[in-house]
């Protein structure tokens, strides 16, 4: 071997020795540097009380407990639900028992936390709004986009280039309102519902229904149909306008003067029941 080859060989050996020393204490039993491996497993316990409350235990798929004589092989106790633990007022997810999870480790302190879940038992998403400002908002929705088109050269567009259709739904939350909207190509106004602490407004096409603590108000240019075997109105006062069909009985009969008392039948309101 030439002198250059001998020097390169010695240099390589020295380099490997230095690398091995540098990694000492940083490499786990699996040969991976600590905190760099994504671990797949399933949730085998959910802790709701005691010092481990708010954490889960995860068993790795490759190490079933009954296959190894040493307990705890591939078992991770007290895995945090999030890298951010003070998240009770923000985004909070609790996985289901036996659901698949991927966990990672923080190399700085060795704490492990869940990165992804296959199934959730509880999900909470809360935004915050500063006092006097309406800056907190959550919007959840689905927008339909046109389908891919195959050409001789492949797909004609990338996913982000697909044009949206007019089918979409949205629910928006603020600290004062909840708004639902459904839109279709045939009806761009669609369905709109806004809920506040004072009441609710529902708009469908040219019909608007407003409900508050005291009244129900309906505005429409369409027909209103009420179907039911019996309709009972109790209390309050009923006012009517226009022409009604009658069976010659009750306050809206077609006879202008009562044949027994001679009293005229007039007006368009009924009081008492």
BELZI-V936224 format. One record per helix or strand. SS is the DSSP state (H for helix, E for strand). FROM is the first residue (numbers start at 1). LEN is the number of residues. Records with the same first field share a line. If there is no record, write none. Layout:
BEGIN
SS=FROM-LEN / FROM-LEN
END
This chain:
BEGIN
H=3-21 / 65-3 / 159-3
E=27-1 / 33-1 / 39-9 / 55-6 / 75-6 / 91-5 / 100-6 / 112-6 / 120-6 / 138-8 / 150-2 / 154-2 / 164-10 / 178-7 / 187-9 / 199-6 / 207-6 / 216-4 / 237-3 / 257-1 / 264-1 / 269-3
END
